[in-house]
Amino acid sequence: MRKTPTTVRALGLTSGGLDSMLAALVLRDQNIKVKWICFETPFFSADNAKKAARDIGISITVKNITPQYLKMLRDPPCGYGQNMNPCMDCHALMVNLAGQMMRQENFDFIFSGEVMGQRPMSQVQHALRYVEKRSGVDGYLLRPLSARALPETVPEKEGLVDRSRLYDITGRSRKRQLELAAHYGISDYPTPAGGCLLTDSGFSKRLKDLFAHQDECSEADLNALKFGRHFRLTPESKLIVGRNKEDNKNLAETNASGTMTVLKTETLPGPTCLLAGTSDESALMLAAGICAGYSKAPEDETVQVIATTGGQKRSITMLGIPPANVRHMLI
């Protein structure tokens, strides 16, 4: 039996940006029942997506895909962008996972807020086509904002979506999206750029170093890349030194499982430090010296550094190593 518009169901991929919101609203205007899926990893969160879902009243499912994402990230078929961002393969993975959910929950098609030509590498026509073919949903991925500038999809051909009420937006100008936002009364949305740590050069250097020295990475390892100064002490061990009070708090939360060694000066103000990986005695002493060197201890005085591993504490008396002397170890 042919579906009526009110029984058509579409699953949308969203990061919470304006384009995702507009794509959903354009379809909802056709009485299509829309739902969102948002994927998160330590590199990008679902916070914006959850806020957008509340703001415009769309049901959302959030899934952590870190294991699948890491497998792709270590060796993306299309390689990386300027940093560690595998944009085309990232999109293909997410569309593939959305396609699995589409089939499992009987959605008619999936959609995204992508605009052809908006991003010079990942949203040109051949890249959009790559994502669709590699994701296993060929013909069932609709991009409502650029649909009329792209080949017809299956839901358009079958009359599930009225193609004439979709858009032909292309290029990097945001003028037409802003006009649509005004039409729908949307004024609060994140800026188009940013959101993914893999596009950040500093974060990418730390991630490359982690991949070079660890075959297996936990979420704690990945989350720790976001905070502090990182020092490669040995091929097996790394020290992270908090920069400020907020860093210290975040590092402590990152190590909630207690898998890393925490170093702190006992009586003088100083940073929270995490010693990650496999460390021998010499690496522990070096870490304690760096910790002391970043504390308020006078340069010529020893300081007590408390090293805590799995609830076991050890006091180490150290002369601080001046930060200038370990700058070559910074990642």
C-alpha positions in Angstrom: 0.0 0.0 0.0 1.3 3.4 -1.0 2.3 5.5 2.0 0.6 8.8 2.8 2.8 11.8 3.8 1.8 11.4 7.5 3.2 7.9 7.6 6.6 8.7 6.0 9.4 8.5 8.5 12.9 9.9 8.0 16.0 9.6 10.2 18.4 12.5 10.1 22.0 12.8 11.0 22.7 15.9 13.1 25.5 17.7 14.8 23.1 20.4 16.1 24.1 23.0 13.5 21.8 25.3 11.6 21.9 23.3 8.4 20.7 20.1 10.3 17.9 22.0 11.9 16.7 23.5 8.6 16.9 20.1 6.8 14.6 18.6 9.5 12.2 21.5 9.4 11.9 21.5 5.6 10.9 17.8 5.7 8.6 18.3 8.7 6.8 21.0 6.6 5.8 18.1 4.3 4.2 16.2 7.3 7.1 13.7 7.3 7.9 12.3 10.8 11.5 13.2 11.5 13.9 11.9 14.1 17.5 12.6 14.7 20.5 10.4 15.3 23.7 12.0 16.7 27.0 10.2 17.1 29.6 11.2 19.7 33.2 10.3 20.5 35.9 12.0 22.6 36.6 14.2 19.5 33.1 15.7 19.2 30.1 15.8 21.5 26.3 15.7 21.2 25.7 18.8 23.3 24.7 21.0 20.4 22.5 18.3 18.9 20.7 17.7 22.2 20.1 21.5 22.6 18.9 21.8 19.0 16.5 18.9 19.5 15.0 20.6 22.5 14.7 23.9 20.7 12.8 22.7 17.7 11.1 19.7 19.2 12.7 16.7 17.5 13.2 13.3 19.1 16.9 12.4 19.2 19.0 9.3 19.8 22.6 9.7 20.9 25.2 6.9 20.4 28.8 6.7 21.4 30.7 5.1 18.5 34.3 5.4 19.8 35.4 1.8 19.0 34.2 1.9 15.4 35.5 5.4 15.0 39.0 4.6 16.2 39.2 1.6 13.8 38.5 3.9 10.9 40.6 6.8 12.3 43.8 4.8 12.4 43.6 4.1 8.6 41.0 6.1 6.8 40.8 5.0 3.1 40.6 8.6 1.9 43.3 9.8 4.3 43.2 13.0 6.4 42.5 16.6 5.8 44.9 19.3 7.0 45.2 17.7 10.4 43.8 14.3 11.7 40.3 14.9 10.3 39.2 12.0 8.0 36.1 14.0 6.9 34.9 11.8 4.0 35.4 8.5 5.8 33.9 10.0 9.0 30.7 10.9 7.1 30.6 7.5 5.4 30.9 5.7 8.7 28.1 7.8 10.3 25.8 7.4 7.3 26.5 3.6 7.3 25.5 3.4 11.0 22.4 5.6 10.4 21.5 3.3 7.5 21.7 0.3 9.9 19.3 2.1 12.2 17.0 3.0 9.3 16.6 -0.6 8.4 16.2 -1.8 12.0 13.6 0.7 12.9 11.8 0.9 9.5 12.5 4.4 8.5 11.9 5.2 4.9 15.1 7.1 4.3 17.9 9.1 6.0 18.8 12.8 5.5 21.4 15.3 6.5 22.0 19.0 6.4 24.9 18.9 4.0 25.1 21.6 1.4 26.9 20.9 -1.8 30.1 23.0 -2.2 29.9 24.4 1.3 33.2 22.7 2.3 35.8 22.4 -0.4 37.0 18.9 0.4 34.1 17.0 2.0 31.0 18.5 0.4 31.9 18.7 -3.2 29.8 16.5 -5.5 32.3 13.6 -5.8 32.8 13.5 -2.0 29.0 13.4 -1.4 28.8 10.6 -3.9 31.6 8.7 -2.2 29.9 8.9 1.2 26.6 7.6 -0.3 28.2 4.7 -2.1 30.6 3.6 0.7 27.9 3.9 3.4 25.7 1.2 1.8 22.6 3.5 1.6 22.9 4.4 -2.1 19.8 6.3 -3.2 18.4 6.6 0.3 20.4 9.6 1.6 18.5 12.8 1.0 20.1 16.2 1.4 17.0 18.6 1.5 19.0 21.8 1.3 20.8 20.8 -1.9 18.4 18.1 -3.2 17.4 19.9 -6.4 21.1 20.4 -7.3 21.7 16.7 -6.9 20.4 13.5 -8.6 16.9 12.4 -7.4 16.9 9.9 -4.5 14.6 6.9 -4.1 12.2 8.7 -1.7 11.8 11.5 -4.2 11.2 9.1 -7.1 8.7 7.2 -5.1 6.8 10.3 -4.1 7.6 10.1 -0.4 9.1 13.6 -0.6 8.0 16.4 -2.8 11.2 17.4 -4.6 9.7 20.8 -5.7 9.5 21.8 -2.0 13.2 21.0 -1.4 16.1 23.4 -2.1 19.0 23.8 -4.5 21.4 25.7 -2.2 25.1 25.3 -3.2 28.4 27.0 -2.3 29.8 28.6 0.8 27.5 31.6 1.1 25.1 31.3 4.1 22.6 33.9 2.8 19.9 31.4 1.9 20.3 29.4 5.1 20.0 32.6 7.2 16.8 33.6 5.3 15.4 30.1 6.0 16.4 30.5 9.7 14.5 33.8 9.9 11.5 32.1 8.2 11.5 29.4 10.9 12.2 31.8 13.7 15.6 30.2 14.5 18.1 32.7 16.1 20.1 30.5 18.4 22.5 28.1 16.8 26.2 27.3 16.8 28.7 28.8 14.4 29.4 26.6 11.3 33.1 26.1 12.0 34.6 24.1 14.9 33.2 21.3 17.0 35.6 18.6 15.9 38.9 18.4 17.7 40.4 16.4 14.9 40.6 19.7 12.9 42.8 21.3 15.6 46.5 21.1 14.9 47.6 20.9 18.5 45.2 18.1 19.4 46.1 16.3 16.2 49.8 16.3 17.1 49.0 14.7 20.5 46.7 12.1 18.8 49.5 11.2 16.3 51.9 10.7 19.1 49.4 8.5 21.0 48.8 6.4 17.9 52.5 6.1 17.3 53.1 4.7 20.8 50.0 2.8 21.7 48.2 0.1 19.8 45.2 0.3 22.0 43.7 3.6 23.3 41.0 3.9 25.9 38.5 6.7 26.1 40.4 8.1 29.1 43.6 8.2 26.9 41.7 10.2 24.3 39.9 12.5 26.7 43.2 13.3 28.3 44.5 14.8 25.0 42.2 17.7 25.6 43.9 19.1 28.7 47.3 20.3 30.0 50.8 20.1 28.6 51.9 16.7 27.2 55.5 15.4 27.6 56.7 12.2 25.9 59.1 10.8 28.5 59.8 7.4 26.9 58.3 5.4 24.1 56.1 3.7 26.8 55.2 6.7 29.0 53.8 10.2 28.8 53.2 12.9 31.4 50.3 15.4 31.3 50.7 18.5 33.4 47.7 20.7 34.2 48.0 24.3 33.2 45.4 25.8 35.6 42.7 24.9 38.1 40.2 23.9 35.4 42.8 21.6 33.7 43.6 20.0 37.1 39.9 19.3 37.7 39.4 17.9 34.2 42.5 15.7 34.5 41.3 14.3 37.8 37.9 13.5 36.2 39.6 11.9 33.2 41.5 9.5 35.5 38.4 8.6 37.5 39.1 4.9 36.9 42.6 5.3 38.4 44.5 3.7 35.6 47.1 6.5 35.4 49.5 7.6 38.1 48.5 11.0 39.7 51.4 13.2 40.8 50.9 16.3 43.0 53.2 18.3 45.3 52.3 17.6 48.9 52.3 21.0 50.5 53.1 23.7 47.9 50.7 24.8 45.2 51.3 23.0 41.9 49.6 21.2 39.0 47.8 17.9 38.9 49.9 15.6 36.7 49.0 12.3 35.1 51.6 9.7 34.2 50.2 7.5 31.5 51.4 4.3 29.9 53.9 1.9 31.3 56.5 3.6 33.4 59.7 2.3 35.1 61.4 3.9 38.1 63.4 6.4 36.0 60.3 7.6 34.2 58.5 8.0 37.5 61.4 10.1 38.9 61.5 12.2 35.8 57.7 12.8 36.0 58.0 13.8 39.7 60.8 16.2 38.8 58.7 17.9 36.1 55.7 18.0 38.5 57.9 19.7 41.1 59.4 22.1 38.5 55.9 23.4 37.6 55.0 23.9 41.3 55.6 27.0 43.4 58.7 25.4 45.0 61.9 27.5 44.9 64.3 26.2 42.2 67.0 25.2 44.7 64.8 23.5 47.2 63.5 19.9 47.2 59.8 19.2 47.4 57.6 16.2 48.3 55.7 14.8 45.4 52.9 12.3 46.1 52.5 9.7 43.4 49.2 7.7 43.6 48.6 4.6 41.5 45.4 2.6 42.0 44.9 4.0 45.5 48.5 3.3 46.6 50.5 6.4 47.6 54.2 7.0 47.5 56.1 10.1 48.6 59.1 11.1 46.5 61.5 13.8 47.5 62.6 15.8 44.4 64.4 18.8 43.2 62.2 20.4 40.6 63.3 20.3 36.9 62.9 23.8 35.4 60.3 23.8 32.6 62.9 25.2 30.1 64.9 22.0 30.6 62.1 19.7 29.4 60.7 21.8 26.7 62.1 19.5 24.1 59.8 16.7 25.4 56.7 18.7 24.8 54.3 17.2 22.2 
